[in-house]
Amino acid sequence: MSAEGLAVLLRSFHLPTMAGIWEQSVTRAERENWGYKRLLQYLCESEAQDRRERKMQRLFKESDLPEGKTLGNLDEQLLTPKIRRLLPTLLEGHFVERAENILAFGLPGRGKTHFLVALGRELILRHRHTVLFAPTFKLVQRLLAAKKEFRLEKELRRLDSYSAIILDDIGYVQQDRQEMEVLFTFLAERYERRSVLISSNLVFSKWDQIFKDPMTTMAAIDRLVHHATILEFNGPSIRDQQGRDRRKGQAEPPEVPFGSTASLAPDGAKDSVPPKGTSPKD
């Protein structure tokens, strides 16, 4: 069989990398006196490596993770001691295999989103988990549109293909009853089956602003915290600190620099972490 014919055959068996490097690999094997076993091993390893890289690219493309928020540029010194201790365990990814949740609380600018995005990236890089990042309001609108078109179940099945979904800024969502219902349905469908990673600037006691109905609020919280790790981002504003660092080099800094005051939660709350010693059901 000719080299061209063999390449066609390899592609028919879904081995595109082998097909692409076949001729040059044979030439190298002849030049370096490889045996058939080494040649075959080289071809198989090249195919496997390319498949891993293609899968990684696909996982990142489908994840919608924001660029620039990585573990490498996460300043761990700005994290609380508890979060720093938990980070190595979270990076092992076992919480995804156990369908457990991560709930990150704190005022805006405390690094919640960066932390969850960086963790999501590592879940892909280290464990090949399927991850999706979505601002909560966008996911709610996506589910609501699916419901109006009578394809909510299909959309939920599609979302179920992700091992972990990051819901960002759930505290900013102020929904009507229909929107609340699709969000609750989404959380209930994933309960004890798939992981959810949520960032929130609202304490649990104020989640009735999200779900409107007290019973629905309690049911949602109960499902989320049943198998969950709660992280409290209660340090200083990282964005404020970064802004001050940038302004240090200015010859004449503005008298009242923009962004110098930490923003508050939508309702003006100063404390946005779950009160210690209390249960979500209280």
C-alpha positions in Angstrom: 0.0 0.0 0.0 1.3 3.5 -0.9 2.0 6.1 1.8 -1.0 8.1 0.5 -3.3 5.1 0.7 -2.2 4.3 4.2 -2.8 7.9 5.3 -6.4 7.6 3.9 -6.9 4.4 5.8 -5.6 5.9 9.1 -8.0 8.8 8.8 -10.9 6.4 8.2 -10.0 4.9 11.6 -10.1 8.4 13.1 -6.3 8.6 13.5 -5.6 12.0 11.9 -2.3 12.6 13.7 -0.9 9.3 12.6 -2.0 10.0 9.1 -0.4 13.4 9.1 3.0 12.4 10.4 3.2 8.9 8.8 5.6 9.7 6.0 8.0 11.8 8.1 7.9 9.3 10.9 8.9 6.4 8.5 11.7 8.6 7.2 13.0 9.3 10.7 12.6 5.7 11.6 14.8 4.6 8.7 17.4 7.3 9.4 17.7 6.5 13.1 17.3 2.7 12.7 14.0 2.4 14.6 12.4 -1.0 14.8 8.7 -1.5 14.0 7.8 -1.5 17.7 9.4 1.9 18.3 7.8 3.4 15.2 4.4 2.1 16.3 4.9 3.4 19.8 5.9 6.8 18.5 2.8 7.0 16.3 0.5 6.0 19.1 2.0 8.4 21.6 1.8 11.3 19.1 -1.9 10.5 18.4 -2.7 10.2 22.1 -0.9 13.5 22.9 -2.7 15.4 20.1 -6.1 14.0 21.3 -5.4 15.2 24.8 -4.5 18.7 23.5 -7.6 18.8 21.3 -9.8 17.7 24.2 -8.2 20.4 26.4 -8.9 23.1 23.8 -12.4 21.9 23.4 -13.0 21.9 27.2 -11.7 25.4 27.6 -13.7 26.7 24.6 -16.9 25.2 25.9 -16.2 26.4 29.5 -16.6 30.2 28.8 -14.1 30.8 31.6 -12.9 34.4 31.6 -9.4 35.0 30.5 -6.7 36.2 32.8 -8.0 34.7 36.1 -5.6 31.9 36.7 -4.0 30.1 39.7 -0.7 31.6 38.7 -1.8 35.2 39.2 -4.0 34.6 42.2 -2.4 36.3 45.2 -2.8 33.6 47.9 -1.6 36.0 50.6 -4.8 37.9 50.2 -6.8 34.8 51.0 -7.9 33.9 54.5 -5.8 31.2 56.2 -8.8 28.8 56.0 -9.1 29.2 52.2 -5.3 28.8 51.8 -5.5 25.5 53.8 -8.4 24.2 51.7 -7.0 25.1 48.3 -4.7 22.1 47.9 -7.6 19.8 48.7 -10.0 21.6 46.3 -7.4 21.3 43.6 -7.5 17.5 43.9 -11.0 17.7 42.4 -12.6 15.0 44.6 -15.4 17.3 45.5 -16.6 17.2 41.8 -16.5 13.4 41.8 -18.7 13.5 45.0 -21.0 16.1 43.5 -20.3 18.6 46.3 -20.7 22.3 46.0 -18.4 25.3 46.7 -20.1 28.5 48.1 -18.0 31.6 48.1 -19.3 34.6 50.1 -17.9 38.1 50.4 -18.3 41.7 49.4 -17.5 42.8 45.8 -13.8 43.0 45.0 -12.7 40.3 47.5 -11.5 37.8 44.8 -14.4 35.3 44.8 -14.8 35.2 41.1 -11.0 35.0 40.4 -10.7 32.1 42.9 -13.6 30.1 41.4 -12.4 30.7 37.8 -8.9 29.7 38.7 -10.2 26.6 40.4 -12.3 25.8 37.3 -9.3 26.1 35.1 -7.4 23.7 37.2 -10.3 21.2 37.2 -9.9 21.1 33.4 -6.1 21.1 33.3 -5.5 18.5 36.0 -8.6 16.3 35.8 -10.3 17.0 32.4 -13.5 17.8 34.1 -16.2 19.6 32.1 -16.7 23.1 33.5 -19.0 25.9 32.6 -18.8 29.5 33.8 -22.0 31.6 33.7 -23.1 34.9 35.3 -26.2 33.9 37.1 -28.5 36.3 35.3 -27.4 34.9 32.0 -28.0 31.3 33.0 -31.5 32.3 34.3 -32.3 34.1 31.0 -31.1 31.0 29.1 -33.3 28.7 31.2 -36.3 31.1 31.0 -36.1 31.2 27.2 -35.9 27.4 27.1 -39.0 27.2 29.2 -41.0 29.6 27.0 -40.0 27.4 24.0 -41.0 24.2 25.8 -37.5 22.8 25.8 -36.5 23.3 29.4 -35.9 19.6 30.0 -33.6 19.5 27.0 -31.6 22.5 28.2 -31.3 21.0 31.7 -29.9 17.8 30.1 -27.4 19.8 28.2 -26.3 21.6 31.3 -26.1 18.3 33.1 -23.2 17.3 30.8 -21.0 19.7 32.8 -19.4 18.2 35.9 -19.1 21.6 37.5 -21.0 24.9 36.8 -19.8 28.2 38.2 -22.7 30.6 38.9 -21.2 34.0 39.4 -22.8 36.8 41.4 -26.0 35.1 42.4 -26.6 38.0 44.8 -27.2 40.4 42.0 -30.1 38.5 40.6 -33.4 40.0 41.5 -35.9 37.8 39.7 -39.6 37.6 39.2 -41.4 34.4 40.1 -40.8 32.6 36.7 -37.1 33.4 36.8 -36.9 32.2 40.4 -38.6 28.9 39.5 -36.2 28.0 36.7 -33.2 28.8 38.9 -34.6 26.6 41.6 -35.3 23.9 39.2 -31.7 24.0 37.9 -30.3 23.8 41.5 -32.7 21.0 42.4 -31.8 19.0 39.3 -28.1 19.1 40.2 -28.6 18.2 43.8 -26.4 15.3 44.8 -25.6 14.6 41.2 -23.4 17.5 39.9 -21.3 20.3 41.5 -22.2 23.9 41.6 -19.7 26.6 42.5 -21.5 29.8 43.5 -20.2 33.3 44.4 -22.5 35.6 46.3 -22.4 39.0 48.0 -25.5 38.2 50.0 -25.8 36.3 53.3 -28.2 33.3 53.3 -30.6 35.3 55.4 -31.1 37.7 52.5 -31.5 35.1 49.8 -35.3 35.7 49.9 -34.4 38.7 47.7 -33.4 36.1 45.1 -36.1 33.5 45.5 -38.9 35.7 46.8 -40.7 32.9 48.6 -39.4 31.9 52.1 -40.1 28.2 51.6 -38.3 28.1 48.2 -35.4 30.1 49.7 -35.0 27.6 52.5 -35.3 24.6 50.1 -32.7 26.1 47.8 -30.2 26.8 50.6 -30.8 23.4 52.2 -29.9 21.6 48.9 -26.8 23.7 48.4 -25.3 23.4 51.8 -26.1 19.7 52.3 -22.8 18.8 50.6 -20.8 22.0 50.4 -17.7 23.8 51.4 -18.3 27.4 52.4 -15.6 29.9 51.8 -15.6 33.4 53.4 -13.8 36.1 51.4 -13.8 38.7 54.2 -10.5 40.5 53.6 -9.9 44.0 52.1 -10.9 44.8 48.6 -8.4 43.4 46.1 -9.5 45.8 43.4 -9.0 48.7 45.7 -5.5 47.5 46.6 -4.6 47.0 43.0 -5.9 50.5 42.2 -3.7 52.0 45.0 -0.7 50.1 43.7 -1.2 51.5 40.2 -1.6 55.1 41.5 1.7 54.9 43.5 3.6 55.7 40.4 1.6 58.8 39.6 3.3 62.2 40.1 0.1 64.0 41.1 -2.5 61.5 42.0 -6.1 62.7 41.9 -7.4 64.1 45.2 -10.3 61.6 45.2 -9.2 58.7 42.9 -11.9 56.7 41.2 -12.5 53.3 42.7 -10.9 54.2 46.1 -14.1 53.3 48.0 -15.1 49.7 48.3 -18.4 49.0 46.8 -21.2 47.5 48.9 -23.6 44.7 48.2 -26.8 45.8 46.4 -28.7 46.3 49.6 -25.8 48.1 51.3 -24.9 45.2 53.6 -21.5 45.4 55.2 -21.3 41.8 56.1 -21.9 39.3 53.4 -20.7 36.0 54.9 -23.0 33.5 56.5 -23.3 34.2 60.2 -21.3 31.7 62.2 -23.1 29.3 64.4 -26.3 29.5 62.5 -28.0 27.0 60.2 -29.6 27.9 56.9 -32.8 26.6 58.2 -32.8 29.1 61.2 
